[in-house]
């Protein structure tokens, strides 16, 4: 149990750090980066605002996952992870991953039909495949959590 509490505390520290870094990217780095790219390549300047919006949306999806993970850690700490409350937070993670995946699919298709070389489409395909694996893994984990919650509820009813 001491190891679990230390791991949860360390995970919370790094989740907070990651959330702060993502806010920094969302507010300062990404808009400035795409403004600089528009100045350097005026023929691609029309992509400045769509690219900014898409990347800020992906960061927002990551922030949703971080907040949901934080709430799940709170349930772990209170020994209430096998409850109906945890399913809602896992659902939010699944929906955030699904939203990011859908937007990434759109970007992959746009870039794939307009790219001159295969480098960027291959990188986007790798990201799309990885995000698909993550999303499906979360769906499986949700199903396992649901089964464990039902079993715990049944055991508590018997006791």
C-alpha positions in Angstrom: 0.0 0.0 0.0 2.9 2.4 0.7 4.2 1.8 -2.8 0.8 2.5 -4.3 0.5 5.8 -2.3 3.9 6.9 -3.4 3.2 6.0 -7.0 -0.1 7.9 -6.9 1.6 11.0 -5.4 4.5 10.9 -7.9 2.0 10.4 -10.8 0.0 13.5 -9.5 3.2 15.6 -9.5 4.0 14.6 -13.1 0.4 15.1 -14.2 0.4 18.6 -12.8 3.7 19.3 -14.5 2.5 17.9 -17.8 -0.7 20.0 -17.6 1.3 23.1 -16.9 3.6 22.4 -19.9 0.6 21.8 -22.1 -1.0 25.1 -21.0 2.3 26.8 -21.9 2.3 25.2 -25.4 -1.4 26.1 -25.8 -1.1 29.7 -24.9 2.4 30.7 -26.0 4.2 28.2 -28.2 1.7 26.9 -30.7 0.2 30.3 -31.9 3.6 31.8 -32.1 5.1 28.9 -34.0 2.4 28.9 -36.7 2.6 32.7 -37.0 6.3 32.3 -37.6 5.7 29.5 -40.1 3.2 31.8 -42.0 5.8 34.6 -42.2 8.5 32.2 -43.4 6.3 30.5 -46.0 3.7 33.0 -47.3 2.3 30.4 -49.7 1.3 28.3 -46.7 0.0 31.2 -44.6 -3.6 30.1 -45.2 -2.9 27.1 -42.9 -1.9 29.3 -39.9 -5.3 29.5 -38.1 -6.5 26.0 -39.0 -3.2 24.5 -37.8 -3.3 26.5 -34.7 -6.9 25.5 -33.9 -6.3 21.8 -34.6 -3.1 21.7 -32.4 -4.8 23.6 -29.6 -7.7 21.2 -29.8 -5.3 18.2 -29.5 -3.7 19.8 -26.4 -7.2 20.3 -25.0 -7.9 16.6 -25.5 -4.7 15.7 -23.7 -5.7 18.1 -20.8 -9.1 16.3 -20.5 -7.3 13.0 -20.2 -5.0 14.4 -17.5 -7.9 15.8 -15.5 -9.8 12.5 -15.8 -6.7 10.6 -14.7 -6.4 12.9 -11.7 -10.0 12.2 -10.7 -9.4 8.4 -11.2 -6.4 8.6 -8.9 -8.5 10.3 -6.3 -10.9 7.4 -6.5 -8.0 5.0 -6.2 -6.8 6.8 -3.1 -10.3 6.6 -1.5 -10.5 2.9 -2.5 -13.6 3.7 -4.6 -12.1 2.9 -8.1 -14.6 0.0 -8.5 -17.6 2.2 -8.5 -20.0 3.7 -11.0 -18.3 7.1 -10.5 -15.1 5.8 -12.1 -16.8 4.7 -15.3 -17.8 8.3 -16.1 -14.2 9.5 -15.9 -13.1 6.6 -18.1 -15.9 7.5 -20.6 -14.5 11.0 -20.7 -11.1 9.7 -21.5 -12.5 7.5 -24.3 -14.4 10.4 -25.8 -11.4 12.7 -25.6 -9.2 10.1 -27.4 -12.0 9.6 -30.0 -12.3 13.3 -30.7 -8.6 13.7 -31.1 -8.5 10.6 -33.3 -11.3 12.0 -35.6 -9.5 15.3 -36.0 -6.2 13.5 -36.7 -7.9 11.3 -39.3 -9.1 14.5 -41.1 -5.6 16.0 -40.9 -4.1 12.7 -42.2 -6.5 12.7 -45.2 -5.9 16.4 -46.0 -2.1 16.0 -45.8 -2.2 12.6 -47.6 -4.0 14.0 -50.6 -1.9 17.2 -50.7 1.6 16.0 -49.8 4.6 16.0 -52.2 6.6 13.5 -50.2 5.6 10.6 -48.0 7.4 11.7 -44.8 4.6 13.7 -43.2 1.8 11.3 -44.2 3.7 8.4 -42.8 4.3 10.3 -39.5 0.6 11.1 -39.3 -0.2 7.4 -40.1 2.0 6.4 -37.2 0.3 8.8 -34.9 -3.1 7.7 -36.1 -2.3 4.1 -35.5 -0.9 4.8 -32.0 -4.0 6.8 -31.1 -6.2 4.0 -32.4 -4.4 1.5 -30.1 -4.7 3.9 -27.1 -8.4 4.4 -27.7 -9.1 0.7 -28.1 -7.0 -0.1 -25.1 -9.2 2.4 -23.1 -12.3 0.7 -24.3 -11.0 -2.7 -23.2 -9.9 -1.2 -19.8 -13.4 0.3 -19.4 -15.0 -3.1 -20.0 -12.7 -4.7 -17.4 -13.5 -1.9 -14.9 -17.2 -2.4 -15.5 -16.9 -6.1 -14.8 -14.9 -5.6 -11.7 -17.4 -3.0 -10.5 -20.3 -5.4 -11.0 -18.4 -8.2 -9.2 -17.6 -5.9 -6.2 -21.2 -4.8 -6.0 -22.4 -8.4 -6.0 -19.8 -9.4 -3.3 -20.8 -6.4 -1.1 -24.5 -7.4 -1.5 -23.7 -11.0 -0.3 -21.6 -9.8 2.6 
